[in-house]
Amino acid sequence: LFFLAFLPQFVRTDTTTPTWDMLLLGAIFMLITLVVFMFYGTFAAMMRQHVVSKPVVLKWLRRSFALGFIGLGVKLLFSSKS
């Protein structure tokens, strides 16, 4: 659905093969998305190794999550039904 809504504006109106142009643009988009997600995965794996290998970082990460959940609980406690 995204491809049908977004990509047609980049297909030339005087082309004889709009279907192939759409397929090419879709393939380029998927390739770029694959590269970006590979970067995200590599970065996440590196950050995981950094966090797991250092107990101090892991301790502060757990504390920050606990504080966040406490904050959400307090917000929920004082919220009213609408």
NORGIUR-V698227 format. One record per backbone hydrogen bond with DSSP energy under -1.0 kcal/mol. CO is the residue of the C=O (numbers start at 1). NH is the residue of the N-H. E is the energy in kcal/mol with one decimal. If there is no record, write none. Layout:
co = {CO/CO}
nh = {NH/NH}
e = {E/E}
//
This chain:
co = {1/2/3/7/8/17/18/19/20/21/22/23/24/25/26/27/28/29/30/31/32/33/34/35/36/37/38/39/40/41/42/43/44/45/46/47/48/49/54/55/56/57/58/59/60/61/62/63/64/65/66/67/68/69/70/71/72/73/74}
nh = {5/6/7/10/11/21/22/23/24/25/26/27/28/29/30/31/32/33/34/35/36/37/38/39/40/41/42/43/44/45/46/47/48/49/50/51/52/53/58/59/60/61/62/63/64/65/66/67/68/69/70/71/72/73/74/75/76/77/78}
e = {-1.5/-2.7/-1.4/-2.4/-1.3/-1.9/-2.3/-2.4/-2.5/-2.6/-2.6/-2.3/-2.5/-2.4/-2.4/-2.3/-2.4/-2.4/-2.3/-2.2/-2.4/-2.6/-2.2/-2.0/-2.4/-2.6/-2.3/-2.7/-2.6/-2.2/-2.1/-2.5/-2.5/-2.1/-2.0/-2.6/-3.0/-1.8/-2.0/-2.5/-2.2/-2.2/-2.3/-2.2/-2.3/-2.1/-2.4/-2.6/-2.2/-2.5/-2.4/-2.5/-2.3/-2.3/-2.5/-2.3/-2.3/-2.3/-1.9}
//
